[in-house]
Amino acid sequence: MGIKVEFNPDLALRNILEFAKGKRQRAECIPQNLKAGKIYPFLKKDQRNYWLFGEIPLVETKGNQNLSRPRASIIILESIHFLKNGEVYTKGKYKVVEIFNDHKVHFDGFNKLK
């Protein structure tokens, strides 16, 4: 028996409409008025590991690895694994560094382009 862990190169959250419809918790969604410099909570199902030593993309997911282009560049400040009702979750906090409002490429793998 092994330990199931997922390594994520980005933080993929749902559209805020999922929260408005009552389908997701607020921390599972990208805030409507995302602001650079602000810190937000996140919540993901399963045990996930994130890179903590620099900026990573914040992307929107529709599920099944259907991801948007990066919506912002963020830094994960903390990531904690915990059990809830017998299931593993990962929660934490991220700080928005820069918001992207265009269709340019902003990352090359883990490297943020200048």
BAFILO-557398 format. One record per atom (N, C-alpha, C): residue number from 1; residue in three letters; chain; atom name; x, y, z. Coordinates in Angstrom, 3 decimals. Layout:
N
 lomar vovex numi mise       xx       yy       zz
   NUM   ALA    A   CA        X        Y        Z
...
This chain:
114
 lomar vovex numi mise       xx       yy       zz
     1   MET    A    N    0.838   -1.180    0.000
     1   MET    A   CA    0.000    0.000    0.000
     1   MET    A    C    0.879    1.237    0.000
     2   GLY    A    N    0.533    2.200   -0.824
     2   GLY    A   CA    1.312    3.426   -0.922
     2   GLY    A    C    0.545    4.616   -0.407
     3   ILE    A    N    1.197    5.743   -0.483
     3   ILE    A   CA    0.584    6.999   -0.081
     3   ILE    A    C    0.297    7.783   -1.355
     4   LYS    A    N   -0.965    8.132   -1.565
     4   LYS    A   CA   -1.368    8.874   -2.766
     4   LYS    A    C   -1.138   10.362   -2.535
     5   VAL    A    N   -0.202   10.927   -3.303
     5   VAL    A   CA    0.129   12.347   -3.208
     5   VAL    A    C    0.217   12.901   -4.625
     6   GLU    A    N   -0.315   14.088   -4.834
     6   GLU    A   CA   -0.248   14.733   -6.131
     6   GLU    A    C    0.657   15.956   -6.024
     7   PHE    A    N    1.552   16.122   -6.998
     7   PHE    A   CA    2.426   17.283   -7.047
     7   PHE    A    C    1.864   18.234   -8.098
     8   ASN    A    N    1.511   19.445   -7.689
     8   ASN    A   CA    0.871   20.399   -8.586
     8   ASN    A    C    1.809   21.560   -8.920
     9   PRO    A    N    2.028   21.833  -10.224
     9   PRO    A   CA    2.875   22.956  -10.628
     9   PRO    A    C    2.115   24.279  -10.646
    10   ASP    A    N    0.814   24.226  -10.344
    10   ASP    A   CA   -0.031   25.420  -10.333
    10   ASP    A    C   -1.100   25.220   -9.268
    11   LEU    A    N   -1.836   26.283   -8.981
    11   LEU    A   CA   -2.987   26.180   -8.092
    11   LEU    A    C   -4.219   26.332   -8.966
    12   ALA    A    N   -5.002   25.261   -9.070
    12   ALA    A   CA   -6.185   25.241   -9.925
    12   ALA    A    C   -7.435   25.317   -9.058
    13   LEU    A    N   -8.155   26.423   -9.182
    13   LEU    A   CA   -9.375   26.642   -8.415
    13   LEU    A    C  -10.559   26.814   -9.364
    14   ARG    A    N  -11.756   26.694   -8.843
    14   ARG    A   CA  -12.989   26.788   -9.634
    14   ARG    A    C  -13.425   28.238   -9.801
    15   ASN    A    N  -14.325   28.451  -10.731
    15   ASN    A   CA  -14.928   29.751  -10.947
    15   ASN    A    C  -15.794   30.085   -9.730
    16   ILE    A    N  -15.845   31.338   -9.331
    16   ILE    A   CA  -16.596   31.773   -8.148
    16   ILE    A    C  -18.088   31.477   -8.278
    17   LEU    A    N  -18.584   31.287   -9.492
    17   LEU    A   CA  -19.998   30.944   -9.688
    17   LEU    A    C  -20.341   29.590   -9.052
    18   GLU    A    N  -19.339   28.713   -8.933
    18   GLU    A   CA  -19.560   27.422   -8.278
    18   GLU    A    C  -19.911   27.621   -6.798
    19   PHE    A    N  -19.314   28.643   -6.175
    19   PHE    A   CA  -19.644   28.985   -4.794
    19   PHE    A    C  -21.040   29.610   -4.735
    20   ALA    A    N  -21.328   30.513   -5.655
    20   ALA    A   CA  -22.633   31.187   -5.682
    20   ALA    A    C  -23.775   30.185   -5.861
    21   LYS    A    N  -23.525   29.099   -6.588
    21   LYS    A   CA  -24.532   28.055   -6.814
    21   LYS    A    C  -24.610   27.060   -5.654
    22   GLY    A    N  -23.684   27.202   -4.674
    22   GLY    A   CA  -23.675   26.293   -3.530
    22   GLY    A    C  -22.991   24.965   -3.801
    23   LYS    A    N  -22.242   24.872   -4.901
    23   LYS    A   CA  -21.578   23.615   -5.264
    23   LYS    A    C  -20.182   23.482   -4.660
    24   ARG    A    N  -19.554   24.602   -4.312
    24   ARG    A   CA  -18.185   24.620   -3.788
    24   ARG    A    C  -18.091   25.591   -2.630
    25   GLN    A    N  -17.078   25.373   -1.788
    25   GLN    A   CA  -16.778   26.339   -0.741
    25   GLN    A    C  -16.040   27.519   -1.359
    26   ARG    A    N  -16.104   28.663   -0.708
    26   ARG    A   CA  -15.454   29.881   -1.229
    26   ARG    A    C  -13.957   29.649   -1.482
    27   ALA    A    N  -13.272   28.960   -0.568
    27   ALA    A   CA  -11.826   28.743   -0.691
    27   ALA    A    C  -11.462   27.801   -1.844
    28   GLU    A    N  -12.446   27.137   -2.433
    28   GLU    A   CA  -12.201   26.277   -3.593
    28   GLU    A    C  -12.280   27.061   -4.906
    29   CYS    A    N  -12.589   28.356   -4.809
    29   CYS    A   CA  -12.849   29.170   -6.002
    29   CYS    A    C  -11.925   30.386   -6.064
    30   ILE    A    N  -11.727   30.872   -7.294
    30   ILE    A   CA  -10.964   32.101   -7.501
    30   ILE    A    C  -11.863   33.273   -7.108
    31   PRO    A    N  -11.395   34.141   -6.220
    31   PRO    A   CA  -12.212   35.291   -5.820
    31   PRO    A    C  -12.599   36.149   -7.015
    32   GLN    A    N  -13.769   36.750   -6.944
    32   GLN    A   CA  -14.277   37.560   -8.046
    32   GLN    A    C  -13.403   38.786   -8.306
    33   ASN    A    N  -13.022   39.478   -7.270
    33   ASN    A   CA  -12.196   40.684   -7.409
    33   ASN    A    C  -10.794   40.420   -6.898
    34   LEU    A    N  -10.078   39.558   -7.598
    34   LEU    A   CA   -8.704   39.206   -7.240
    34   LEU    A    C   -7.842   40.458   -7.265
    35   LYS    A    N   -7.026   40.663   -6.229
    35   LYS    A   CA   -6.199   41.862   -6.140
    35   LYS    A    C   -4.744   41.492   -5.859
    36   ALA    A    N   -3.828   42.133   -6.584
    36   ALA    A   CA   -2.401   41.923   -6.358
    36   ALA    A    C   -2.037   42.382   -4.950
    37   GLY    A    N   -1.195   41.616   -4.288
    37   GLY    A   CA   -0.743   41.941   -2.939
    37   GLY    A    C   -1.618   41.367   -1.840
    38   LYS    A    N   -2.793   40.879   -2.179
    38   LYS    A   CA   -3.722   40.350   -1.187
    38   LYS    A    C   -3.499   38.851   -0.973
    39   ILE    A    N   -3.812   38.395    0.236
    39   ILE    A   CA   -3.666   36.984    0.605
    39   ILE    A    C   -5.051   36.350    0.660
    40   TYR    A    N   -5.169   35.150    0.069
    40   TYR    A   CA   -6.438   34.426    0.003
    40   TYR    A    C   -6.251   32.991    0.497
    41   PRO    A    N   -7.302   32.395    1.041
    41   PRO    A   CA   -7.238   30.979    1.417
    41   PRO    A    C   -7.566   30.100    0.211
    42   PHE    A    N   -7.074   28.859    0.244
    42   PHE    A   CA   -7.475   27.884   -0.766
    42   PHE    A    C   -7.771   26.548   -0.100
    43   LEU    A    N   -8.575   25.744   -0.784
    43   LEU    A   CA   -8.944   24.407   -0.309
    43   LEU    A    C   -9.015   23.478   -1.511
    44   LYS    A    N   -8.331   22.336   -1.416
    44   LYS    A   CA   -8.335   21.333   -2.479
    44   LYS    A    C   -8.554   19.956   -1.852
    45   LYS    A    N   -9.307   19.115   -2.541
    45   LYS    A   CA   -9.494   17.737   -2.087
    45   LYS    A    C   -8.224   16.957   -2.420
    46   ASP    A    N   -7.898   15.983   -1.616
    46   ASP    A   CA   -6.728   15.107   -1.765
    46   ASP    A    C   -5.467   15.763   -1.205
    47   GLN    A    N   -4.423   14.957   -1.140
    47   GLN    A   CA   -3.147   15.399   -0.580
    47   GLN    A    C   -2.290   15.940   -1.724
    48   ARG    A    N   -2.020   17.220   -1.676
    48   ARG    A   CA   -1.305   17.884   -2.768
    48   ARG    A    C   -0.067   18.604   -2.238
    49   ASN    A    N    0.963   18.629   -3.053
    49   ASN    A   CA    2.189   19.340   -2.734
    49   ASN    A    C    2.388   20.438   -3.771
    50   TYR    A    N    2.777   21.618   -3.292
    50   TYR    A   CA    3.010   22.774   -4.143
    50   TYR    A    C    4.426   23.276   -3.950
    51   TRP    A    N    4.973   23.910   -4.992
    51   TRP    A   CA    6.290   24.509   -4.902
    51   TRP    A    C    6.164   25.789   -4.084
    52   LEU    A    N    6.996   25.932   -3.052
    52   LEU    A   CA    6.882   27.058   -2.125
    52   LEU    A    C    7.975   28.115   -2.304
    53   PHE    A    N    8.910   27.894   -3.231
    53   PHE    A   CA   10.071   28.773   -3.336
    53   PHE    A    C    9.996   29.779   -4.478
    54   GLY    A    N    8.801   30.132   -4.897
    54   GLY    A   CA    8.687   31.122   -5.957
    54   GLY    A    C    7.266   31.208   -6.473
    55   GLU    A    N    7.110   31.929   -7.547
    55   GLU    A   CA    5.793   32.167   -8.125
    55   GLU    A    C    5.327   30.972   -8.963
    56   ILE    A    N    4.029   30.693   -8.867
    56   ILE    A   CA    3.398   29.662   -9.690
    56   ILE    A    C    2.114   30.245  -10.271
    57   PRO    A    N    1.586   29.634  -11.337
    57   PRO    A   CA    0.353   30.151  -11.925
    57   PRO    A    C   -0.882   29.805  -11.090
    58   LEU    A    N   -1.831   30.729  -11.053
    58   LEU    A   CA   -3.180   30.468  -10.551
    58   LEU    A    C   -4.038   30.286  -11.785
    59   VAL    A    N   -4.658   29.106  -11.916
    59   VAL    A   CA   -5.478   28.810  -13.082
    59   VAL    A    C   -6.881   28.437  -12.634
    60   GLU    A    N   -7.820   28.555  -13.561
    60   GLU    A   CA   -9.197   28.147  -13.291
    60   GLU    A    C   -9.402   26.753  -13.866
    61   THR    A    N  -10.033   25.873  -13.085
    61   THR    A   CA  -10.317   24.526  -13.554
    61   THR    A    C  -11.820   24.305  -13.670
    62   LYS    A    N  -12.181   23.538  -14.680
    62   LYS    A   CA  -13.562   23.097  -14.832
    62   LYS    A    C  -13.673   21.626  -14.457
    63   GLY    A    N  -12.583   21.052  -13.961
    63   GLY    A   CA  -12.536   19.636  -13.599
    63   GLY    A    C  -11.892   18.814  -14.697
    64   ASN    A    N  -11.501   17.596  -14.351
    64   ASN    A   CA  -10.879   16.671  -15.302
    64   ASN    A    C   -9.678   17.284  -16.024
    65   GLN    A    N   -8.884   18.038  -15.296
    65   GLN    A   CA   -7.664   18.673  -15.796
    65   GLN    A    C   -7.925   19.634  -16.959
    66   ASN    A    N   -9.124   20.202  -17.024
    66   ASN    A   CA   -9.475   21.206  -18.015
    66   ASN    A    C   -9.138   22.570  -17.405
    67   LEU    A    N   -7.961   23.104  -17.762
    67   LEU    A   CA   -7.422   24.302  -17.116
    67   LEU    A    C   -7.363   25.495  -18.058
    68   SER    A    N   -7.541   26.678  -17.483
    68   SER    A   CA   -7.409   27.924  -18.230
    68   SER    A    C   -5.936   28.308  -18.333
    69   ARG    A    N   -5.676   29.343  -19.084
    69   ARG    A   CA   -4.358   29.978  -19.067
    69   ARG    A    C   -4.206   30.605  -17.677
    70   PRO    A    N   -2.975   30.897  -17.251
    70   PRO    A   CA   -2.808   31.523  -15.935
    70   PRO    A    C   -3.605   32.819  -15.801
    71   ARG    A    N   -4.341   32.911  -14.695
    71   ARG    A   CA   -5.115   34.122  -14.383
    71   ARG    A    C   -4.275   35.091  -13.560
    72   ALA    A    N   -3.289   34.527  -12.834
    72   ALA    A   CA   -2.435   35.352  -11.984
    72   ALA    A    C   -1.166   34.579  -11.643
    73   SER    A    N   -0.197   35.310  -11.146
    73   SER    A   CA    1.012   34.718  -10.590
    73   SER    A    C    0.882   34.815   -9.077
    74   ILE    A    N    1.104   33.704   -8.389
    74   ILE    A   CA    0.913   33.671   -6.934
    74   ILE    A    C    2.108   33.021   -6.247
    75   ILE    A    N    2.176   33.219   -4.946
    75   ILE    A   CA    3.134   32.522   -4.086
    75   ILE    A    C    2.322   31.781   -3.035
    76   ILE    A    N    2.552   30.474   -2.914
    76   ILE    A   CA    1.903   29.693   -1.857
    76   ILE    A    C    2.626   30.014   -0.552
    77   LEU    A    N    1.901   30.510    0.428
    77   LEU    A   CA    2.493   30.876    1.723
    77   LEU    A    C    2.468   29.724    2.713
    78   GLU    A    N    1.411   28.905    2.643
    78   GLU    A   CA    1.334   27.725    3.514
    78   GLU    A    C    0.429   26.694    2.879
    79   SER    A    N    0.710   25.447    3.193
    79   SER    A   CA   -0.060   24.330    2.674
    79   SER    A    C   -0.137   23.267    3.765
    80   ILE    A    N   -1.353   22.886    4.136
    80   ILE    A   CA   -1.575   21.971    5.266
    80   ILE    A    C   -2.484   20.835    4.825
    81   HIS    A    N   -2.106   19.603    5.155
    81   HIS    A   CA   -2.948   18.445    4.868
    81   HIS    A    C   -3.753   18.105    6.126
    82   PHE    A    N   -5.034   17.702    5.925
    82   PHE    A   CA   -5.858   17.343    7.065
    82   PHE    A    C   -6.948   16.371    6.632
    83   LEU    A    N   -7.548   15.708    7.614
    83   LEU    A   CA   -8.649   14.779    7.361
    83   LEU    A    C   -9.975   15.424    7.726
    84   LYS    A    N  -10.976   15.199    6.875
    84   LYS    A   CA  -12.333   15.663    7.145
    84   LYS    A    C  -13.281   14.560    6.677
    85   ASN    A    N  -14.051   14.029    7.606
    85   ASN    A   CA  -14.986   12.943    7.298
    85   ASN    A    C  -14.296   11.773    6.597
    86   GLY    A    N  -13.072   11.465    7.020
    86   GLY    A   CA  -12.337   10.332    6.468
    86   GLY    A    C  -11.689   10.583    5.121
    87   GLU    A    N  -11.708   11.834    4.645
    87   GLU    A   CA  -11.090   12.166    3.362
    87   GLU    A    C   -9.971   13.186    3.582
    88   VAL    A    N   -8.931   13.095    2.753
    88   VAL    A   CA   -7.784   13.994    2.861
    88   VAL    A    C   -8.046   15.260    2.051
    89   TYR    A    N   -7.688   16.393    2.631
    89   TYR    A   CA   -7.781   17.691    1.969
    89   TYR    A    C   -6.471   18.446    2.169
    90   THR    A    N   -6.249   19.427    1.308
    90   THR    A   CA   -5.123   20.344    1.440
    90   THR    A    C   -5.697   21.756    1.480
    91   LYS    A    N   -5.295   22.508    2.499
    91   LYS    A   CA   -5.722   23.907    2.587
    91   LYS    A    C   -4.490   24.759    2.793
    92   GLY    A    N   -4.639   26.043    2.541
    92   GLY    A   CA   -3.507   26.925    2.727
    92   GLY    A    C   -3.854   28.348    2.377
    93   LYS    A    N   -2.788   29.125    2.162
    93   LYS    A   CA   -2.930   30.535    1.805
    93   LYS    A    C   -1.988   30.844    0.658
    94   TYR    A    N   -2.437   31.749   -0.218
    94   TYR    A   CA   -1.591   32.203   -1.310
    94   TYR    A    C   -1.672   33.718   -1.413
    95   LYS    A    N   -0.587   34.310   -1.899
    95   LYS    A   CA   -0.521   35.761   -2.097
    95   LYS    A    C   -0.448   36.029   -3.595
    96   VAL    A    N   -1.291   36.930   -4.071
    96   VAL    A   CA   -1.299   37.299   -5.479
    96   VAL    A    C   -0.158   38.286   -5.741
    97   VAL    A    N    0.702   37.938   -6.699
    97   VAL    A   CA    1.824   38.802   -7.068
    97   VAL    A    C    1.433   39.697   -8.239
    98   GLU    A    N    0.819   39.078   -9.263
    98   GLU    A   CA    0.461   39.826  -10.467
    98   GLU    A    C   -0.784   39.199  -11.088
    99   ILE    A    N   -1.677   40.033  -11.592
    99   ILE    A   CA   -2.892   39.543  -12.259
    99   ILE    A    C   -2.697   39.709  -13.762
   100   PHE    A    N   -3.120   38.684  -14.520
   100   PHE    A   CA   -2.982   38.709  -15.978
   100   PHE    A    C   -4.338   38.958  -16.622
   101   ASN    A    N   -4.418   39.991  -17.426
   101   ASN    A   CA   -5.654   40.334  -18.140
   101   ASN    A    C   -5.446   40.295  -19.648
   102   ASP    A    N   -4.571   39.393  -20.098
   102   ASP    A   CA   -4.283   39.286  -21.524
   102   ASP    A    C   -4.113   37.806  -21.877
   103   HIS    A    N   -3.753   37.545  -23.102
   103   HIS    A   CA   -3.588   36.162  -23.560
   103   HIS    A    C   -2.125   35.829  -23.822
   104   LYS    A    N   -1.211   36.621  -23.280
   104   LYS    A   CA    0.220   36.371  -23.453
   104   LYS    A    C    0.645   35.160  -22.623
   105   VAL    A    N    1.784   34.590  -22.986
   105   VAL    A   CA    2.378   33.500  -22.211
   105   VAL    A    C    3.160   34.147  -21.072
   106   HIS    A    N    2.871   33.736  -19.836
   106   HIS    A   CA    3.529   34.335  -18.669
   106   HIS    A    C    4.452   33.366  -17.925
   107   PHE    A    N    4.341   32.080  -18.225
   107   PHE    A   CA    5.188   31.068  -17.594
   107   PHE    A    C    5.743   30.125  -18.648
   108   ASP    A    N    6.974   29.686  -18.447
   108   ASP    A   CA    7.576   28.621  -19.233
   108   ASP    A    C    7.912   27.518  -18.243
   109   GLY    A    N    7.003   26.554  -18.103
   109   GLY    A   CA    7.158   25.555  -17.045
   109   GLY    A    C    7.026   26.237  -15.701
   110   PHE    A    N    8.045   26.086  -14.851
   110   PHE    A   CA    8.033   26.723  -13.540
   110   PHE    A    C    8.572   28.156  -13.578
   111   ASN    A    N    9.132   28.561  -14.704
   111   ASN    A   CA    9.757   29.876  -14.777
   111   ASN    A    C    8.789   30.944  -15.223
   112   LYS    A    N    8.644   31.978  -14.403
   112   LYS    A   CA    7.815   33.119  -14.794
   112   LYS    A    C    8.616   33.969  -15.768
   113   LEU    A    N    8.002   34.305  -16.889
   113   LEU    A   CA    8.678   35.135  -17.882
   113   LEU    A    C    8.593   36.589  -17.469
   114   LYS    A    N    9.641   37.339  -17.775
   114   LYS    A   CA    9.686   38.745  -17.396
   114   LYS    A    C    9.142   39.606  -18.501
